[in-house]
């Protein structure tokens, strides 16, 4: 494995772990609707929590074979994180939630999109360089 490919694997693993931790924490928070602001939405929050835990498991699974499963990051970014980001922005823009309440999750979403996007791009680049290098030998 080349140094570039090793670095790409490290970035991918960082992305998988960051996403899994974020999803797991949000899943736990969703099991406590009073912390999320809407106690009357226990059923939808419970359903959402199960999806968050499922995505946590998916990211842990992808971490087992980071290069082969890098496509999981694309699905995590879109529609996953971008959907959450759009919902947060809509909630603040419509006045349903105060801007201060959504700002931390907006920042987290943007940071995860940047990390995962870079990791995917870097892995694609490293894999293609490795393939070209192997073909020329």
HELIX and SHEET records of a PDB file:
HELIX    1   1 UNK A    3  UNK A   30  1                                  28    
HELIX    2   2 UNK A   33  UNK A   36  1                                   4    
HELIX    3   3 UNK A   39  UNK A   41  5                                   3    
HELIX    4   4 UNK A   42  UNK A   64  1                                  23    
HELIX    5   5 UNK A   71  UNK A   75  1                                   5    
HELIX    6   6 UNK A   76  UNK A   81  3                                   6    
HELIX    7   7 UNK A   82  UNK A   93  1                                  12    
HELIX    8   8 UNK A   99  UNK A  136  1                                  38    
END                                                                             
